[in-house]
Amino acid sequence: MSTIWAHLPGYSVNDHLPVKIGKAVNLKFWMVVGVRLQVREMGDSYLTNTAFAEYEFGGKVISEMNINDTLILVVDTGQIQFYIESERSSGLAFNNGYFGKFVRAKGRLALGEYPYNMGVEEVRTTPQQIIKVTVPQSHILHANGTISVPVYLSPNEYAEADTLLIDEIVDGSDNEAFYLVQYQLA
């Protein structure tokens, strides 16, 4: 058995409760990719953790879907499957040219959200560690009576003092925090 880290944004906590150390749940995952995918006809499948929920990966595209004018790719890395919001879809066409090919990129592993997680295999997981990260005030923008809080920060953008090891996430009312959860895969 292996473990993975996943990001749980504060705004979607209530959709995924309960999250408690030792409580097994079935999950689907989403890889948030900020760079263009490298596409190959053949390649290696891998999932390499670089820092908490950040990964480098390579995998085979096993499904292509057009949902709400967004191209969704389901990627199998051999360890787990996840979806990627790739780009604007080419309309009603069902094949955008990725199916059966290998893709590589870097991204952040998060919990999948419906309807984009359709076609992704559920994984039986058990939380082993939960870290609550409070977003530092220096990253919160205040303008024209509104507040803008990032849903995620890289580990180099916050200090250890901004983190708290907890046993359970009880509600999602803290909009100035996000969670990093280490899951044991069954």
C-alpha positions as CSV (number, residue, x, y, z in Angstrom):
1,M,0.0,0.0,0.0
2,S,1.1,3.5,-0.7
3,T,0.2,7.0,0.3
4,I,-0.6,10.2,-1.6
5,W,-1.2,13.8,-0.6
6,A,-4.2,15.7,-1.9
7,H,-5.3,19.4,-1.6
8,L,-8.8,20.1,-0.2
9,P,-9.7,23.8,-0.8
10,G,-11.6,25.5,2.0
11,Y,-14.6,26.3,-0.3
12,S,-15.3,22.6,-1.0
13,V,-14.7,21.1,2.4
14,N,-18.4,20.6,3.1
15,D,-18.8,18.5,-0.1
16,H,-16.2,16.0,1.2
17,L,-17.1,15.6,4.9
18,P,-16.4,13.7,6.9
19,V,-12.6,13.9,6.7
20,K,-11.1,12.2,9.8
21,I,-7.9,10.3,10.4
22,G,-8.6,6.6,10.1
23,K,-12.0,6.9,8.5
24,A,-12.0,5.2,5.1
25,V,-13.7,6.8,2.2
26,N,-13.9,6.3,-1.6
27,L,-12.5,9.3,-3.5
28,K,-11.9,10.5,-7.1
29,F,-9.1,12.9,-7.9
30,W,-8.4,15.9,-10.0
31,M,-4.9,17.1,-11.1
32,V,-4.8,20.8,-11.4
33,V,-2.3,21.5,-14.1
34,G,-0.9,25.0,-14.7
35,V,1.3,24.2,-17.6
36,R,0.6,22.8,-21.1
37,L,0.6,19.0,-21.3
38,Q,3.4,17.2,-23.1
39,V,1.8,14.7,-25.4
40,R,3.5,11.5,-26.7
41,E,2.3,8.4,-28.6
42,M,4.0,6.2,-26.0
43,G,5.5,6.8,-22.6
44,D,6.0,5.8,-19.0
45,S,3.3,5.9,-16.3
46,Y,4.4,7.4,-13.0
47,L,3.3,9.7,-10.2
48,T,6.1,11.4,-8.3
49,N,5.5,13.5,-5.3
50,T,7.5,16.7,-5.2
51,A,6.0,18.5,-2.2
52,F,2.8,17.7,-0.3
53,A,0.0,17.7,-2.9
54,E,2.4,18.7,-5.8
55,Y,3.3,16.0,-8.3
56,E,5.1,15.3,-11.6
57,F,3.2,12.7,-13.6
58,G,3.0,10.7,-16.7
59,G,0.1,8.6,-17.8
60,K,-2.2,7.3,-20.5
61,V,-5.3,9.2,-21.5
62,I,-8.1,6.6,-21.0
63,S,-11.0,8.9,-21.6
64,E,-11.8,12.2,-23.3
65,M,-15.0,14.1,-22.5
66,N,-16.4,17.5,-23.4
67,I,-18.3,19.0,-20.4
68,N,-19.5,22.6,-20.4
69,D,-17.2,23.4,-23.4
70,T,-14.2,22.2,-21.4
71,L,-12.1,19.2,-22.5
72,I,-11.7,16.8,-19.7
73,L,-9.0,14.1,-19.9
74,V,-9.0,11.0,-17.6
75,V,-5.4,10.0,-17.0
76,D,-4.2,6.6,-15.6
77,T,-0.7,6.8,-14.0
78,G,-0.7,3.1,-13.0
79,Q,-1.1,4.1,-9.3
80,I,-4.3,6.2,-9.5
81,Q,-6.5,7.8,-12.1
82,F,-7.5,11.5,-12.1
83,Y,-9.0,14.0,-14.4
84,I,-7.5,17.1,-15.9
85,E,-9.3,20.2,-17.2
86,S,-7.2,20.5,-20.4
87,E,-8.5,23.3,-22.5
88,R,-11.6,24.6,-24.3
89,S,-13.1,21.6,-26.2
90,S,-13.5,21.6,-29.9
91,G,-17.2,21.8,-29.7
92,L,-19.3,18.7,-30.2
93,A,-16.4,16.6,-31.5
94,F,-15.8,13.6,-29.2
95,N,-12.2,13.1,-30.2
96,N,-9.7,15.9,-29.5
97,G,-6.7,13.7,-30.3
98,Y,-5.6,12.8,-26.8
99,F,-7.3,9.4,-26.3
100,G,-4.8,6.6,-26.0
101,K,-1.8,8.9,-25.9
102,F,0.6,9.6,-23.0
103,V,0.7,12.9,-21.3
104,R,3.3,14.4,-18.9
105,A,3.1,17.5,-16.7
106,K,3.3,18.9,-13.2
107,G,0.3,19.7,-11.1
108,R,-1.5,19.7,-7.8
109,L,-3.6,16.7,-6.8
110,A,-7.0,17.7,-5.4
111,L,-10.3,16.0,-4.7
112,G,-12.4,15.6,-7.8
113,E,-15.6,17.6,-8.3
114,Y,-18.8,16.5,-10.1
115,P,-19.4,16.4,-13.1
116,Y,-15.8,16.5,-14.2
117,N,-14.9,13.4,-12.2
118,M,-17.1,11.1,-14.3
119,G,-15.2,8.3,-15.8
120,V,-12.5,8.4,-13.0
121,E,-12.0,5.3,-11.0
122,E,-12.9,5.6,-7.3
123,V,-10.1,4.8,-4.9
124,R,-10.5,3.5,-1.4
125,T,-8.5,5.8,0.9
126,T,-7.9,6.4,4.6
127,P,-6.7,9.7,5.9
128,Q,-3.4,9.3,7.7
129,Q,-2.5,13.0,8.3
130,I,-4.4,16.3,8.0
131,I,-2.7,19.7,7.9
132,K,-4.7,22.8,8.0
133,V,-3.0,25.7,6.3
134,T,-4.1,29.2,7.2
135,V,-3.5,31.6,4.3
136,P,-1.1,34.3,5.5
137,Q,-2.5,37.8,5.5
138,S,0.2,38.8,3.0
139,H,-1.5,36.6,0.4
140,I,-5.1,37.9,1.0
141,L,-6.1,40.8,-1.2
142,H,-8.5,43.5,0.0
143,A,-9.9,45.8,-2.7
144,N,-13.2,47.7,-3.1
145,G,-14.8,46.1,-0.1
146,T,-14.0,42.5,-1.3
147,I,-11.6,39.9,-0.1
148,S,-9.8,37.6,-2.4
149,V,-8.2,34.5,-0.8
150,P,-6.1,32.0,-2.8
151,V,-7.4,28.4,-2.6
152,Y,-3.9,27.0,-2.5
153,L,-0.3,28.1,-1.8
154,S,2.9,26.2,-2.6
155,P,4.8,25.2,0.5
156,N,7.4,27.9,0.0
157,E,4.6,30.6,0.2
158,Y,3.6,29.9,3.9
159,A,5.5,29.2,7.1
160,E,5.3,26.3,9.6
161,A,3.5,28.7,11.9
162,D,0.6,28.8,9.4
163,T,0.1,25.1,9.7
164,L,-1.8,23.0,12.2
165,L,-1.9,19.2,12.4
166,I,-5.5,18.2,13.1
167,D,-7.4,14.9,13.5
168,E,-10.6,15.9,11.7
169,I,-12.1,18.5,9.4
170,V,-15.5,19.4,10.9
171,D,-16.8,22.2,8.6
172,G,-15.8,24.4,5.8
173,S,-16.6,27.8,7.3
174,D,-13.0,29.0,7.4
175,N,-12.6,30.5,4.0
176,E,-9.0,31.7,4.8
177,A,-7.7,28.1,5.0
178,F,-7.1,25.0,3.0
179,Y,-6.2,21.5,3.8
180,L,-3.5,19.0,2.8
181,V,-4.5,15.4,3.5
182,Q,-2.2,12.4,3.3
183,Y,-4.3,9.3,2.2
184,Q,-3.3,5.7,2.5
185,L,-4.4,3.9,-0.6
186,A,-6.2,0.5,-0.1
